Amino acid sequence: MNDSSKNKGNIVIGEGVSVIGNFSVPGTALIEGSFEGDLAADAVVVGVRGQLVGKVKAREADILGETRQDLHVTGKLIVRSSGRIHGSAMYGELEVERGGTLQGAIRPISLAAVTLPVVTAVVHPALPPNDLPATGVVPETAPSA
């Protein structure tokens, strides 16, 4: 993380400490223990043994431990080799080290509001190769009565 939150209010949840609640942190939230609830912060760091469950909104996040539920990072999301994200995560920029785990709905913020078209086609592998169009895809047809 950068030094932009150095002079702002920070919070540290130490190893072995469990916290449940909703927090708004103008600086960095360092989670070395267990946090459950809603968290809004400039920067979030989840330590190797840290666990964060809930809705998180941050400008930057550095995940070395585990997060579950919703993660919304407008800037850079870093998932370290020991990091695990379970649930939904939206990010401005993504960096994942080898071994880092992302499981769930993961997408960049730029695509969050974009609706992609759905293309429908039926592949007929039972047809002889000479009967297939060059693409190997046969347009879907209405069933005959």
DSSP file with accessible surface (Angstrom, degrees, kcal/mol):
  #  RESIDUE AA STRUCTURE BP1 BP2  ACC     N-H-->O    O-->H-N    N-H-->O    O-->H-N    TCO  KAPPA ALPHA  PHI   PSI    X-CA   Y-CA   Z-CA
    1    1 A M              0   0   76      0, 0.0     2,-0.1     0, 0.0    42,-0.0   0.000 360.0 360.0 360.0 157.3    0.0    0.0    0.0
    2    2 A N    >   -     0   0   71      1,-0.1     3,-0.5     3,-0.0    41,-0.0  -0.259 360.0-104.6 -89.9-178.1    1.1    3.5   -0.5
    3    3 A D  G >  S+     0   0  118      1,-0.2     3,-1.7     2,-0.1     4,-0.3   0.284  87.6 106.6 -91.5  12.8    1.7    6.3    2.1
    4    4 A S  G 3  S+     0   0   56      1,-0.3     3,-0.3     2,-0.1    -1,-0.2   0.769  83.6  45.8 -65.6 -22.7   -1.5    8.2    1.3
    5    5 A S  G X  S+     0   0    5     -3,-0.5     3,-1.2     1,-0.2    23,-0.4   0.307  81.1 106.6-101.8  12.7   -3.2    7.0    4.5
    6    6 A K  T <  S+     0   0  141     -3,-1.7    -1,-0.2     1,-0.3    -2,-0.1   0.868  86.0  36.7 -61.0 -39.1   -0.2    7.7    6.7
    7    7 A N  T 3  S+     0   0  163     -4,-0.3    -1,-0.3    -3,-0.3     2,-0.2   0.296 103.9  89.5 -99.5  10.7   -1.7   10.7    8.4
    8    8 A K  S <  S-     0   0   95     -3,-1.2     2,-0.2     1,-0.1    20,-0.2  -0.583  92.8 -78.3-101.6 169.3   -5.3    9.5    8.6
    9    9 A G        -     0   0   42     -2,-0.2    18,-2.1    18,-0.1     2,-0.3  -0.474  54.2-172.0 -68.3 128.0   -7.1    7.4   11.2
   10   10 A N        -     0   0   84     -2,-0.2     2,-0.4    17,-0.2    19,-0.2  -0.805  12.5-150.1-117.8 163.3   -6.1    3.8   11.0
   11   11 A I  E     -a   29   0A  42     17,-2.5    19,-2.9    -2,-0.3     2,-0.4  -0.994   4.5-165.0-135.9 141.3   -7.4    0.6   12.7
   12   12 A V  E     -a   30   0A  98     -2,-0.4     2,-0.7    17,-0.2    19,-0.2  -0.996   5.4-166.0-125.9 124.9   -5.5   -2.6   13.5
   13   13 A I  E     -a   31   0A   6     17,-3.0    19,-3.2    -2,-0.4    20,-1.4  -0.938  29.3-144.1-107.8 104.5   -7.3   -5.8   14.5
   14   14 A G    >   -     0   0   27     -2,-0.7     3,-2.2    18,-0.2    20,-0.3  -0.157  26.4 -77.1 -72.2 163.6   -4.5   -7.9   15.9
   15   15 A E  T 3  S+     0   0  117      1,-0.3    18,-0.2    18,-0.2    -1,-0.2  -0.300 120.7  22.7 -58.2 133.3   -4.0  -11.6   15.7
   16   16 A G  T 3  S+     0   0   77     16,-0.3     2,-0.4     1,-0.3    -1,-0.3   0.337  98.0 115.8  89.4  -7.0   -6.3  -13.4   18.1
   17   17 A V    <   -     0   0   69     -3,-2.2    17,-2.9    -4,-0.0     2,-0.4  -0.805  48.3-161.0 -99.0 134.5   -8.8  -10.5   18.2
   18   18 A S  E     - b   0  34A  96     -2,-0.4     2,-0.4    15,-0.2    17,-0.2  -0.965   9.9-176.5-115.6 131.0  -12.3  -11.0   16.9
   19   19 A V  E     - b   0  35A  34     15,-2.7    17,-2.3    -2,-0.4     2,-0.4  -0.987   9.7-172.0-129.5 134.9  -14.4   -7.9   16.0
   20   20 A I  E     + b   0  36A 136     -2,-0.4     2,-0.3    15,-0.2    17,-0.2  -0.997  44.5  71.3-123.7 129.0  -18.1   -7.7   14.8
   21   21 A G  E    S- b   0  37A  22     15,-2.4    17,-0.5    -2,-0.4     2,-0.5  -0.975  76.7 -70.2 160.8-171.2  -19.5   -4.4   13.6
   22   22 A N  E     - b   0  38A 119     -2,-0.3     2,-0.4    15,-0.2    17,-0.2  -0.979  45.6-176.1-120.5 127.4  -19.5   -1.7   11.0
   23   23 A F  E     - b   0  39A  74     15,-2.6    17,-2.4    -2,-0.5     2,-0.5  -0.967  21.9-163.5-129.9 143.4  -16.5    0.6   10.6
   24   24 A S  E     - b   0  40A 105     -2,-0.4    17,-0.2    15,-0.2    15,-0.0  -0.988  19.4-174.6-120.4 115.7  -15.6    3.6    8.5
   25   25 A V  E     - b   0  41A  11     15,-3.6    17,-0.9    -2,-0.5    18,-0.2  -0.955  19.8-160.3-118.4 117.9  -11.8    4.1    8.5
   26   26 A P  E    S+     0   0A  79      0, 0.0   -16,-0.1     0, 0.0    -1,-0.1   0.761  83.6  22.4 -69.4 -20.6  -10.3    7.2    6.8
   27   27 A G  E    S-     0   0A   0    -18,-2.1    16,-1.8     1,-0.2    15,-1.3   0.254 115.4 -25.5-112.1-126.2   -6.9    5.5    6.5
   28   28 A T  E     - b   0  43A  26    -23,-0.4   -17,-2.5   -20,-0.2     2,-0.6  -0.798  41.0-155.4-102.7 136.9   -5.8    1.8    6.6
   29   29 A A  E     -ab  11  44A   0     14,-2.7    16,-2.8    -2,-0.4     2,-0.6  -0.951  13.2-165.8-106.9 114.7   -7.7   -1.1    8.1
   30   30 A L  E     -ab  12  45A  47    -19,-2.9   -17,-3.0    -2,-0.6     2,-0.7  -0.919   0.7-165.9-104.3 117.0   -5.2   -3.9    9.0
   31   31 A I  E     +ab  13  46A   1     14,-3.3    16,-3.0    -2,-0.6    19,-0.2  -0.887  29.5 148.0-108.7 103.8   -6.9   -7.2    9.7
   32   32 A E  S    S+     0   0   61    -19,-3.2   -16,-0.3    -2,-0.7   -18,-0.2   0.589  75.4  33.7-103.7 -17.8   -4.6   -9.7   11.4
   33   33 A G  S    S-     0   0    8    -20,-1.4    18,-2.5   -18,-0.2     2,-0.4   0.217 111.0 -53.0-106.3-131.3   -7.4  -11.3   13.4
   34   34 A S  E     -bc  18  51A  34    -17,-2.9   -15,-2.7   -20,-0.3     2,-0.4  -0.963  46.0-179.3-123.6 129.8  -11.0  -11.8   12.6
   35   35 A F  E     -bc  19  52A   2     16,-2.7    18,-2.7    -2,-0.4     2,-0.4  -0.995   2.3-178.8-128.4 134.1  -13.5   -9.1   11.4
   36   36 A E  E     +bc  20  53A 104    -17,-2.3   -15,-2.4    -2,-0.4     2,-0.3  -0.994  47.2  41.3-132.4 125.5  -17.2   -9.6   10.5
   37   37 A G  E    S-b   21   0A  16     16,-2.4    18,-0.5    -2,-0.4     2,-0.4  -0.952  93.7 -30.9 143.8-160.7  -19.4   -6.7    9.3
   38   38 A D  E     -b   22   0A  74    -17,-0.5   -15,-2.6    -2,-0.3     2,-0.4  -0.805  53.4-174.4 -97.5 136.7  -19.3   -3.8    6.9
   39   39 A L  E     -bd  23  56A   7     16,-2.8    18,-2.6    -2,-0.4     2,-0.5  -0.989  11.6-179.0-136.7 123.9  -16.0   -2.0    6.4
   40   40 A A  E     +bd  24  57A  41    -17,-2.4   -15,-3.6    -2,-0.4     2,-0.3  -0.993  24.6 147.8-118.6 126.9  -15.3    1.2    4.4
   41   41 A A  E     -bd  25  58A  11     16,-2.4    18,-0.7    -2,-0.5    19,-0.2  -0.982  56.8-121.0-153.2 159.6  -11.6    2.3    4.3
   42   42 A D  E    S+     0   0A  26    -15,-1.3    18,-1.7   -17,-0.9    17,-1.4   0.936 104.6   9.2 -66.0 -46.4   -9.1    4.0    2.1
   43   43 A A  E     -bd  28  60A   1    -16,-1.8   -14,-2.7    16,-0.2     2,-0.4  -0.994  67.3-161.5-137.3 142.4   -6.9    0.9    2.2
   44   44 A V  E     -bd  29  61A   1     16,-1.9    18,-2.6    -2,-0.3     2,-0.5  -0.991   5.2-175.0-125.1 131.1   -7.5   -2.6    3.5
   45   45 A V  E     -bd  30  62A  24    -16,-2.8   -14,-3.3    -2,-0.4     2,-0.7  -0.993   6.8-164.2-124.8 121.8   -4.8   -5.1    4.4
   46   46 A V  E     -bd  31  63A   0     16,-2.4    18,-2.8    -2,-0.5    19,-1.0  -0.936  21.9-138.2-105.8 113.9   -5.8   -8.6    5.4
   47   47 A G    >   -     0   0    4    -16,-3.0     3,-1.6    -2,-0.7    19,-0.3  -0.084  30.2 -91.3 -67.1 170.5   -2.8  -10.4    7.0
   48   48 A V  T 3  S+     0   0   71      1,-0.3    -1,-0.1    17,-0.1   -16,-0.1   0.859 130.0  31.9 -53.2 -41.3   -1.8  -14.0    6.4
   49   49 A R  T 3  S+     0   0  162     16,-0.1    -1,-0.3   -17,-0.1     2,-0.1   0.380  98.5 117.9 -98.5   5.8   -3.9  -15.2    9.3
   50   50 A G    <   -     0   0    0     -3,-1.6    16,-2.4   -19,-0.2     2,-0.4  -0.419  45.3-163.7 -76.7 146.8   -6.5  -12.5    8.9
   51   51 A Q  E     -ce  34  66A  93    -18,-2.5   -16,-2.7    14,-0.2     2,-0.5  -0.996   5.4-175.2-132.0 128.4  -10.2  -13.3    8.1
   52   52 A L  E     +ce  35  67A   2     14,-2.4    16,-2.3    -2,-0.4     2,-0.5  -0.987   2.8 179.0-127.6 120.1  -12.6  -10.7    6.9
   53   53 A V  E     +ce  36  68A  44    -18,-2.7   -16,-2.4    -2,-0.5     2,-0.3  -0.987  45.5  40.0-122.8 122.3  -16.3  -11.6    6.4
   54   54 A G  E    S- e   0  69A   3     14,-2.3    16,-1.1    -2,-0.5     2,-0.6  -0.940  94.7 -31.4 144.7-164.2  -18.7   -8.9    5.1
   55   55 A K  E     - e   0  70A 109    -18,-0.5   -16,-2.8    -2,-0.3     2,-0.4  -0.839  56.3-172.8 -97.2 122.8  -19.1   -6.0    2.7
   56   56 A V  E     -de  39  71A   3     14,-2.7    16,-2.4    -2,-0.6     2,-0.4  -0.952  11.9-176.9-121.7 132.3  -15.9   -4.2    2.1
   57   57 A K  E     +de  40  72A 139    -18,-2.6   -16,-2.4    -2,-0.4     2,-0.3  -0.998  22.7 147.1-126.0 127.1  -15.4   -0.9    0.2
   58   58 A A  E     -de  41  73A   7     14,-2.4    16,-2.1    -2,-0.4    17,-0.4  -0.980  52.6-131.9-152.8 161.6  -11.9    0.4   -0.3
   59   59 A R  E    S+     0   0A  76    -17,-1.4    16,-1.6   -18,-0.7     2,-0.3   0.849  99.7  13.4 -80.9 -38.3   -9.7    2.3   -2.7
   60   60 A E  E     -d   43   0A  26    -18,-1.7   -16,-1.9    15,-0.2     2,-0.3  -0.981  66.7-172.2-136.1 148.8   -6.9   -0.3   -2.3
   61   61 A A  E     -df  44  77A   0     15,-2.2    17,-2.9    -2,-0.3     2,-0.5  -0.994   9.3-168.0-144.7 138.6   -6.8   -3.8   -0.9
   62   62 A D  E     -df  45  78A  14    -18,-2.6   -16,-2.4    -2,-0.3     2,-0.7  -0.972  15.3-163.1-125.4 109.6   -3.9   -6.2   -0.2
   63   63 A I  E     +df  46  79A   1     15,-3.3    17,-2.8    -2,-0.5    20,-0.3  -0.861  32.2 147.1-106.7 111.4   -5.2   -9.7    0.6
   64   64 A L  S    S+     0   0   46    -18,-2.8   -17,-0.2    -2,-0.7    -1,-0.2   0.571  76.3  32.2-107.4 -21.8   -2.7  -12.1    2.2
   65   65 A G  S    S-     0   0    0    -19,-1.0    19,-2.7    18,-0.1     2,-0.4   0.194 104.7 -54.1-107.1-131.0   -5.4  -13.9    4.3
   66   66 A E  E     -eg  51  84A  20    -16,-2.4   -14,-2.4   -19,-0.3     2,-0.4  -0.936  36.6-174.9-127.8 136.9   -9.1  -14.7    3.6
   67   67 A T  E     -eg  52  85A   5     17,-2.5    19,-2.3    -2,-0.4     2,-0.4  -0.970   6.2-170.5-124.4 146.3  -12.1  -12.6    2.6
   68   68 A R  E     +eg  53  86A 115    -16,-2.3   -14,-2.3    -2,-0.4     2,-0.5  -0.997  53.2  10.1-135.6 140.9  -15.7  -13.8    2.2
   69   69 A Q  E    S+eg  54  87A  90     17,-1.5    19,-1.5    -2,-0.4     2,-0.5  -0.855 109.1   3.5 101.3-121.0  -18.8  -12.0    0.8
   70   70 A D  E     +eg  55  88A  62    -16,-1.1   -14,-2.7    -2,-0.5     2,-0.4  -0.880  52.2 178.4-113.4 129.1  -18.5   -8.7   -1.0
   71   71 A L  E     -eg  56  89A   6     17,-2.1    19,-2.7    -2,-0.5     2,-0.5  -0.991   1.2-179.4-128.0 121.0  -15.3   -6.8   -1.9
   72   72 A H  E     +eg  57  90A  55    -16,-2.4   -14,-2.4    -2,-0.4     2,-0.6  -0.943   5.1 175.0-125.3 107.3  -15.5   -3.6   -3.9
   73   73 A V  E     -eg  58  91A   0     17,-3.0    19,-0.9    -2,-0.5   -14,-0.2  -0.953  16.1-168.0-119.0 113.2  -12.1   -2.0   -4.6
   74   74 A T  E    S+     0   0A  81    -16,-2.1   -15,-0.2    -2,-0.6    -1,-0.1   0.776  79.3  23.6 -72.8 -25.9  -12.1    1.1   -6.8
   75   75 A G  E    S-     0   0A  22    -16,-1.6    18,-2.3   -17,-0.4    17,-1.6   0.266 118.7 -11.3-107.0-125.2   -8.3    1.0   -7.3
   76   76 A K  E     - g   0  93A  62     16,-0.2   -15,-2.2   -17,-0.2     2,-0.5  -0.676  48.8-166.3 -92.4 128.3   -5.8   -1.8   -7.0
   77   77 A L  E     -fg  61  94A   0     16,-3.0    18,-2.4    -2,-0.4     2,-0.5  -0.958   9.2-168.2-108.4 120.3   -6.7   -5.2   -5.6
   78   78 A I  E     -fg  62  95A  14    -17,-2.9   -15,-3.3    -2,-0.5     2,-0.6  -0.956   7.5-167.3-112.8 126.1   -3.7   -7.4   -4.8
   79   79 A V  E     -fg  63  96A   0     16,-2.9    18,-2.9    -2,-0.5    21,-0.2  -0.953  17.5-151.2-111.1 110.8   -4.2  -11.1   -4.0
   80   80 A R    >   -     0   0   62    -17,-2.8     3,-1.9    -2,-0.6    21,-0.2  -0.218  33.8 -92.6 -76.3 172.2   -0.9  -12.4   -2.6
   81   81 A S  T 3  S+     0   0   66      1,-0.3    -1,-0.1    19,-0.1   -17,-0.1   0.803 130.0  42.4 -59.6 -27.6    0.1  -16.1   -2.9
   82   82 A S  T 3  S+     0   0   40    -19,-0.1    -1,-0.3    18,-0.1   -18,-0.1   0.485  94.5 113.1 -94.1  -3.8   -1.5  -16.9    0.4
   83   83 A G    <   -     0   0    0     -3,-1.9    18,-2.5   -20,-0.3     2,-0.4  -0.400  44.2-170.2 -77.6 146.2   -4.6  -14.8   -0.3
   84   84 A R  E     -gh  66 101A  83    -19,-2.7   -17,-2.5    16,-0.2     2,-0.5  -0.985   4.6-170.5-137.9 124.1   -8.1  -16.3   -0.7
   85   85 A I  E     -gh  67 102A   1     16,-2.6    18,-2.7    -2,-0.4     2,-0.4  -0.973   6.3-179.6-115.7 123.8  -11.2  -14.4   -1.9
   86   86 A H  E     +gh  68 103A  31    -19,-2.3   -17,-1.5    -2,-0.5     2,-0.3  -0.993  53.8  17.7-122.4 124.2  -14.5  -16.1   -1.7
   87   87 A G  E    S-g   69   0A  28     16,-2.5     2,-0.3    -2,-0.4    18,-0.2  -0.851 107.1 -17.3 119.2-154.1  -17.7  -14.3   -2.9
   88   88 A S  E     +g   70   0A  39    -19,-1.5   -17,-2.1    -2,-0.3     2,-0.4  -0.691  56.1 179.6 -94.7 142.6  -18.0  -11.3   -5.2
   89   89 A A  E     -gi  71 106A   0     16,-2.7    18,-2.4    -2,-0.3     2,-0.4  -0.980   7.9-174.2-142.5 128.3  -15.2   -9.0   -5.9
   90   90 A M  E     +gi  72 107A  39    -19,-2.7   -17,-3.0    -2,-0.4     2,-0.3  -0.953  16.6 174.5-118.4 142.6  -15.1   -5.9   -8.1
   91   91 A Y  E     -gi  73 108A  39     16,-1.2    18,-3.1    -2,-0.4    19,-0.4  -0.972  39.8-144.0-147.3 157.4  -11.9   -4.0   -8.8
   92   92 A G  E    S+     0   0A  44    -17,-1.6     2,-0.3   -19,-0.9   -16,-0.2   0.840  97.2   6.0 -85.8 -41.8  -10.4   -1.2  -10.7
   93   93 A E  E    S-g   76   0A 111    -18,-2.3   -16,-3.0   -20,-0.2     2,-0.4  -0.994  74.5-151.9-142.3 143.5   -7.1   -3.0  -11.3
   94   94 A L  E     +g   77   0A  57     -2,-0.3     2,-0.4   -18,-0.2   -16,-0.2  -0.963  14.6 176.6-127.6 135.3   -6.1   -6.6  -10.3
   95   95 A E  E     -g   78   0A  72    -18,-2.4   -16,-2.9    -2,-0.4     2,-0.5  -0.991   8.2-176.4-133.6 124.9   -2.9   -8.3   -9.4
   96   96 A V  E     -g   79   0A  60     -2,-0.4   -16,-0.2   -18,-0.2     2,-0.2  -0.985  14.9-145.7-125.4 123.0   -2.8  -12.0   -8.4
   97   97 A E    >   -     0   0   65    -18,-2.9     3,-2.5    -2,-0.5   -14,-0.0  -0.516  42.5 -82.4 -79.7 153.7    0.4  -13.7   -7.3
   98   98 A R  T 3  S+     0   0  239      1,-0.3    -1,-0.1    -2,-0.2     3,-0.1  -0.338 121.8  27.4 -55.4 127.6    0.8  -17.4   -8.2
   99   99 A G  T 3  S+     0   0   54      1,-0.4    -1,-0.3    -3,-0.1   -19,-0.1   0.106  88.2 129.4 102.5 -20.7   -1.1  -19.4   -5.5
  100  100 A G    <   -     0   0   18     -3,-2.5     2,-0.4   -21,-0.2    -1,-0.4  -0.391  49.6-141.1 -65.8 144.8   -3.6  -16.7   -4.8
  101  101 A T  E     -h   84   0A  59    -18,-2.5   -16,-2.6   -21,-0.2     2,-0.4  -0.943  21.1-179.3-119.0 130.7   -7.2  -17.9   -5.0
  102  102 A L  E     +h   85   0A  58     -2,-0.4     2,-0.4   -18,-0.2   -16,-0.2  -0.993  10.4 172.3-124.7 121.9  -10.3  -16.1   -6.4
  103  103 A Q  E     +h   86   0A 118    -18,-2.7   -16,-2.5    -2,-0.4     2,-0.3  -0.971  45.6  22.6-136.1 117.8  -13.6  -18.0   -6.1
  104  104 A G  S    S-     0   0   58     -2,-0.4     2,-1.0   -18,-0.2   -16,-0.2  -0.940 108.8 -12.8 133.5-154.5  -16.9  -16.4   -7.0
  105  105 A A        +     0   0   54     -2,-0.3   -16,-2.7   -18,-0.2     2,-0.5  -0.749  67.4 172.8 -90.0 101.9  -18.1  -13.5   -9.1
  106  106 A I  E     +i   89   0A  48     -2,-1.0   -16,-0.2   -18,-0.2    -2,-0.1  -0.944   9.6 145.2-114.6 124.1  -14.9  -11.6   -9.9
  107  107 A R  E     -i   90   0A 108    -18,-2.4   -16,-1.2    -2,-0.5     2,-0.1  -0.995  47.9-101.0-157.1 153.0  -15.0   -8.7  -12.4
  108  108 A P  E >>  -i   91   0A  29      0, 0.0     3,-1.3     0, 0.0     4,-0.6  -0.427  33.0-122.2 -71.6 149.8  -13.6   -5.3  -13.1
  109  109 A I  H >> S+     0   0   53    -18,-3.1     3,-1.5     1,-0.3     4,-0.6   0.878 110.3  66.3 -59.2 -35.1  -15.6   -2.3  -12.2
  110  110 A S  H 34 S+     0   0   97    -19,-0.4    -1,-0.3     1,-0.3     3,-0.2   0.770 106.2  42.0 -61.1 -24.8  -15.5   -1.1  -15.8
  111  111 A L  H X4 S+     0   0   86     -3,-1.3     3,-0.9     1,-0.1    -1,-0.3   0.506  89.1  91.5 -97.7  -4.3  -17.6   -4.2  -16.8
  112  112 A A  H << S+     0   0   38     -3,-1.5    -2,-0.1    -4,-0.6    -1,-0.1   0.862  95.2  35.7 -61.2 -35.7  -20.0   -4.0  -13.9
  113  113 A A  T 3< S+     0   0   95     -4,-0.6     2,-0.4    -3,-0.2    -1,-0.3   0.434  96.5 102.7 -98.9   1.4  -22.6   -1.9  -15.7
  114  114 A V    <   -     0   0   74     -3,-0.9     2,-0.6    -4,-0.0    -3,-0.0  -0.710  58.1-152.6 -90.6 131.0  -22.0   -3.4  -19.2
  115  115 A T        -     0   0  137     -2,-0.4    -2,-0.0     0, 0.0    -3,-0.0  -0.916  13.8-149.5-101.3 119.5  -24.6   -5.9  -20.5
  116  116 A L        -     0   0  122     -2,-0.6     2,-0.0     1,-0.1    -2,-0.0  -0.666  20.9-109.4 -89.3 142.9  -23.1   -8.4  -22.9
  117  117 A P        -     0   0  115      0, 0.0     2,-0.5     0, 0.0    -1,-0.1  -0.355  27.0-129.8 -68.9 150.1  -25.2   -9.8  -25.7
  118  118 A V        -     0   0  132     -2,-0.0     2,-0.5     2,-0.0     0, 0.0  -0.884  17.9-157.5-102.8 128.3  -26.1  -13.5  -25.5
  119  119 A V        -     0   0  129     -2,-0.5     2,-0.5     2,-0.0     0, 0.0  -0.909   4.8-159.4-107.6 130.7  -25.5  -15.6  -28.6
  120  120 A T        +     0   0   97     -2,-0.5     2,-0.3     2,-0.0    20,-0.3  -0.937  22.3 151.1-113.7 131.3  -27.4  -18.8  -29.0
  121  121 A A        -     0   0   53     -2,-0.5     2,-0.5    18,-0.1    -2,-0.0  -0.980  32.7-138.4-150.6 155.2  -26.3  -21.7  -31.3
  122  122 A V  B     -J  138   0B  48     16,-1.3    16,-1.5    -2,-0.3     2,-0.5  -0.980  12.9-150.0-119.5 127.7  -26.7  -25.4  -31.3
  123  123 A V        -     0   0   92     -2,-0.5    14,-0.1    14,-0.2     3,-0.1  -0.844   4.7-161.7 -97.5 130.1  -23.8  -27.7  -32.2
  124  124 A H    >   +     0   0   70     -2,-0.5     3,-1.3    12,-0.4    -2,-0.0  -0.750  16.4 170.4-111.3  86.0  -24.8  -31.0  -33.9
  125  125 A P  T 3  S+     0   0  115      0, 0.0    -1,-0.1     0, 0.0     7,-0.0   0.718  72.0  69.0 -70.9 -15.5  -21.8  -33.3  -33.4
  126  126 A A  T 3  S+     0   0  101     -3,-0.1    -2,-0.0     2,-0.1    -3,-0.0   0.679  79.1  95.0 -76.8 -16.5  -23.8  -36.3  -34.8
  127  127 A L  S <  S-     0   0   68     -3,-1.3     5,-0.1     1,-0.1    -3,-0.0  -0.505  89.4-103.4 -73.5 143.4  -23.9  -34.8  -38.3
  128  128 A P    >   -     0   0   69      0, 0.0     3,-2.0     0, 0.0     4,-0.5  -0.338  34.6-111.2 -61.3 147.6  -21.2  -36.0  -40.7
  129  129 A P  G >  S+     0   0  109      0, 0.0     3,-1.1     0, 0.0     7,-0.1   0.821 115.9  59.6 -53.6 -33.1  -18.5  -33.4  -41.2
  130  130 A N  G 3  S+     0   0  156      1,-0.2    -3,-0.0     0, 0.0     0, 0.0   0.722 101.3  55.4 -70.1 -19.7  -19.5  -32.8  -44.8
  131  131 A D  G <  S+     0   0  106     -3,-2.0    -1,-0.2     2,-0.1    -4,-0.0   0.516  91.5  90.0 -89.5  -7.4  -23.0  -31.7  -43.7
  132  132 A L  S <  S-     0   0   47     -3,-1.1     6,-0.1    -4,-0.5     5,-0.0  -0.681  82.0-113.1 -89.8 145.8  -21.7  -29.0  -41.3
  133  133 A P    >   -     0   0   62      0, 0.0     3,-1.8     0, 0.0    -1,-0.1  -0.238  43.5 -93.4 -63.5 167.9  -21.1  -25.4  -42.3
  134  134 A A  T 3  S+     0   0  116      1,-0.3    -2,-0.1     2,-0.1     0, 0.0   0.790 126.2  55.7 -57.0 -28.5  -17.5  -24.3  -42.2
  135  135 A T  T 3  S-     0   0  112      2,-0.2    -1,-0.3     1,-0.1     3,-0.1   0.682 104.0-127.7 -80.0 -17.3  -17.9  -23.0  -38.6
  136  136 A G  S <  S+     0   0   25     -3,-1.8     2,-0.5     1,-0.2   -12,-0.4   0.536  76.6 110.2  81.7   1.8  -19.2  -26.3  -37.3
  137  137 A V        -     0   0   51    -14,-0.1    -1,-0.2   -16,-0.0    -2,-0.2  -0.952  55.5-155.3-115.6 129.4  -22.2  -24.5  -35.8
  138  138 A V  B     -J  122   0B  29    -16,-1.5   -16,-1.3    -2,-0.5     3,-0.1  -0.887  27.9-112.3-103.2 128.8  -25.7  -25.0  -37.2
  139  139 A P        -     0   0   94      0, 0.0     2,-0.1     0, 0.0   -18,-0.1  -0.301  41.7 -98.7 -57.0 143.1  -28.2  -22.2  -36.6
  140  140 A E        -     0   0  122    -20,-0.3     2,-0.3     1,-0.0   -20,-0.0  -0.438  44.6-161.7 -64.9 134.6  -30.9  -23.2  -34.2
  141  141 A T        -     0   0  110     -2,-0.1     3,-0.1    -3,-0.1    -1,-0.0  -0.853  23.8-101.0-118.7 156.2  -34.1  -24.2  -36.1
  142  142 A A        -     0   0   88     -2,-0.3     2,-0.0     1,-0.1    -1,-0.0  -0.464  47.2-101.6 -72.9 142.0  -37.7  -24.5  -34.9
  143  143 A P        -     0   0  126      0, 0.0     2,-0.2     0, 0.0    -1,-0.1  -0.377  38.6-116.0 -64.3 141.8  -38.8  -28.1  -34.2
  144  144 A S              0   0  119      1,-0.1    -3,-0.0    -3,-0.1     0, 0.0  -0.551 360.0 360.0 -81.0 146.7  -40.9  -29.6  -37.0
  145  145 A A              0   0  151     -2,-0.2    -1,-0.1     0, 0.0     0, 0.0  -0.324 360.0 360.0 -84.0 360.0  -44.5  -30.5  -36.2
